[in-house]
Amino acid sequence: MQIEFTKYHGLGNDFILIDNRLSDEPRLTPAQAATMCDRHFGVGADGVIFVLPGQNGTDYTMRIFNSDGSEPEMCGNGIRCLARFIADLEGVTEPRSYTIQTLGGLITPKLTADGLITVDMGEPILRAADIPTTLGQPDQPVVNHSLEAAETIWNVTCINMGNPHCITFVDDVAAISLETVGSPIECHPAFPQKINVEFIQVVRSDYLKMRVWERGAGITLACGTGACAALVAAVLTDLSDRSATVELPGGCLLIEWSETDNHLYMTGPAERVFAGNYSASQS
Ligand SMILES: N[C@@H](CCC[C@H](N)C(=O)O)C(=O)O
């Protein structure tokens, strides 16, 4: 089967975008998506994103498979890429916003006049049972809770931004061996749906540095939901202002946690890289 695709990235977090507007089911299986993401035997990407018809009056629906074929609920950098992809498909150049249904809820990306995309990422979810995690009390937030993984005791804060995140503040993010600690935290029994793993260094109250190990993808250059979760965790622990720049290996995102509506707003770029035709095997 031949499938047309376009590759985009948001700060080096790269995705294969597929026009799926004529069907409610993704045109690739999770196994086919995983093969396509392979950096040696496929196109190479952190995930495959499908633009499907909207539901209940929304403009479109987003579905995404991680590079291992698992399906997350949401993706922050991915939804900026999806907004840029839709605008390219529709030939839209002026600023406009889209309502997008995701498995993590309704998300609203807005293309702005300066070429960036601001996304209303909705409200953070803080209850332990909804992260989900067995740490702490089920109906309470998990803030500065101890977690043993990779022979170390970590002090973690857990936030759900549509998908689950485990945040640890450290003095120096460069000193963390993500290769060693990423998977043991991602797959820790305290996280029944696994978890994305972020390490954060507070440079100033309005500037955070972050490195990430993503659930289902491993080390990536950026994570939008993770950057939002990091800011929420930093505010809950009195380490930052409600608006901050989050520096990732691939570049910077501006994140704001609004006091007015309790929503997170993420601003950053999304860039088209190339388009092509892929021969997917029947699996
Ligand atoms: N890179 C993404 C998050 C993608 C999903 C994640 N790997 C998960 O399994 O939850 C982002 O920018 O938010």
The ligand as a Tripos MOL2 file, in Angstrom:
@<TRIPOS>MOLECULE
LIG
   13    12     1     0     0
SMALL
NO_CHARGES

@<TRIPOS>ATOM
      1 N1          5.9850   14.6530   22.3700 N.3       1 LIG1
      2 C1          4.6860   14.8360   22.8510 C.3       1 LIG1
      3 C2          4.0660   13.7620   23.6910 C.3       1 LIG1
      4 C3          3.8140   12.5000   22.8600 C.3       1 LIG1
      5 C4          3.0760   11.4180   23.6170 C.3       1 LIG1
      6 C5          3.8940   10.7750   24.6970 C.3       1 LIG1
      7 N2          5.0050   10.0430   24.1890 N.3       1 LIG1
      8 C6          2.9790    9.8490   25.5260 C.2       1 LIG1
      9 O1          3.0250    8.6180   25.3460 O.co2     1 LIG1
     10 O2          2.2070   10.3590   26.3360 O.co2     1 LIG1
     11 C7          4.3870   16.2540   23.2790 C.2       1 LIG1
     12 O3          4.9650   17.1620   22.6680 O.co2     1 LIG1
     13 O4          3.5260   16.4890   24.1350 O.co2     1 LIG1
@<TRIPOS>BOND
     1     1     2 1
     2     2     3 1
     3     2    11 1
     4     3     4 1
     5     4     5 1
     6     5     6 1
     7     6     7 1
     8     6     8 1
     9     8     9 2
    10     8    10 1
    11    11    12 2
    12    11    13 1
@<TRIPOS>SUBSTRUCTURE
     1 LIG1         1 GROUP 0 **** ****
